[in-house]
Amino acid sequence: MSDNSVLGIYTFEGIFEGKPVYEYAHPQEHALHKCMLFLLQEGADALWDSAIIEASKFGFEEVAMDAFSVLQTEMLEQKPFVDLHPHIEESLTLGSSLVFYEKP
């Protein structure tokens, strides 16, 4: 991690098609899910292509990115981030982490 590293937060919708590169408790296959991707990156600009590639490593296809922001220190104690500290720590250690929700 360099002085220019930030934790990007990307939200997207995508279909989990299985065969993830990463081992994790994945969502239901062949279903649409809303997701939040934490991505350790250089610089505060949105890296949409990198985020889509990372989402595919988690087994998602037909990814439609919604939004991007950079995690700020003051956000750590606010909802929903206060409940996502394990994912934040994982992304700082491993480079990324994914939170998924079933699409209502």
C-alpha positions in Angstrom: 0.0 0.0 0.0 1.4 3.4 -1.0 0.7 6.9 0.2 -1.6 7.2 -2.8 -3.7 4.1 -1.9 -7.4 4.6 -1.1 -10.2 2.2 -0.5 -12.7 2.5 -3.3 -16.3 1.5 -2.7 -18.2 0.4 -5.8 -21.9 -0.6 -5.9 -23.2 -2.7 -8.7 -25.9 -5.2 -9.7 -24.8 -8.4 -11.3 -25.7 -12.0 -11.9 -23.8 -14.6 -9.9 -22.9 -17.3 -12.3 -20.6 -19.3 -10.1 -17.0 -20.3 -10.7 -15.4 -17.5 -8.7 -11.7 -17.2 -8.6 -11.9 -16.4 -4.8 -13.2 -18.8 -2.2 -16.0 -17.2 -0.2 -19.6 -17.8 1.0 -21.1 -16.9 -2.4 -24.7 -16.0 -3.2 -27.4 -18.0 -5.0 -26.3 -19.0 -8.5 -28.0 -17.5 -11.6 -29.7 -14.8 -9.6 -29.4 -11.0 -9.7 -27.7 -9.4 -6.7 -26.9 -5.9 -5.5 -23.3 -5.7 -4.3 -20.8 -3.5 -2.7 -17.2 -4.0 -3.7 -14.3 -2.7 -1.6 -11.2 -2.3 -3.8 -7.8 -1.1 -2.6 -6.6 1.1 -5.4 -4.1 3.8 -6.3 -5.7 7.3 -6.5 -9.2 8.6 -5.8 -10.6 8.3 -9.3 -13.1 5.6 -10.2 -11.5 2.6 -11.9 -14.6 1.2 -13.4 -12.8 -1.4 -15.6 -10.7 -2.7 -12.7 -13.9 -2.9 -10.5 -15.7 -4.9 -13.2 -12.8 -7.3 -13.6 -12.6 -7.7 -9.8 -16.4 -8.4 -9.7 -15.9 -11.1 -12.3 -13.3 -12.8 -10.0 -16.1 -13.1 -7.4 -18.2 -14.9 -10.1 -20.4 -12.1 -11.3 -21.4 -11.5 -14.9 -23.5 -8.8 -16.5 -22.2 -6.3 -14.0 -23.8 -2.9 -14.1 -21.9 -0.4 -11.9 -24.0 2.1 -10.0 -21.8 4.3 -7.9 -18.3 5.0 -6.6 -16.9 6.7 -3.6 -13.8 6.6 -1.5 -14.0 5.4 2.1 -13.3 8.3 4.5 -12.3 7.9 8.1 -15.5 9.5 9.4 -17.6 6.9 7.5 -16.2 4.0 9.6 -18.6 4.6 12.5 -21.7 5.3 10.3 -24.2 2.8 8.9 -23.7 0.6 6.9 -19.9 0.8 7.3 -19.9 0.2 11.1 -21.2 -3.3 10.4 -18.7 -3.9 7.5 -15.4 -3.6 9.4 -14.5 -7.2 8.6 -14.9 -6.5 4.8 -12.9 -3.3 5.1 -10.1 -5.1 7.0 -10.1 -7.9 4.4 -9.9 -5.5 1.5 -7.0 -3.6 3.2 -5.2 -7.0 3.6 -6.1 -8.9 0.4 -6.9 -6.0 -1.9 -10.7 -6.5 -2.2 -13.8 -7.7 -0.5 -17.4 -8.2 -1.6 -20.7 -7.7 0.2 -23.8 -9.1 -1.7 -27.5 -8.6 -1.1 -30.4 -10.4 -2.8 -32.1 -8.1 -5.3 -35.6 -7.3 -3.9 
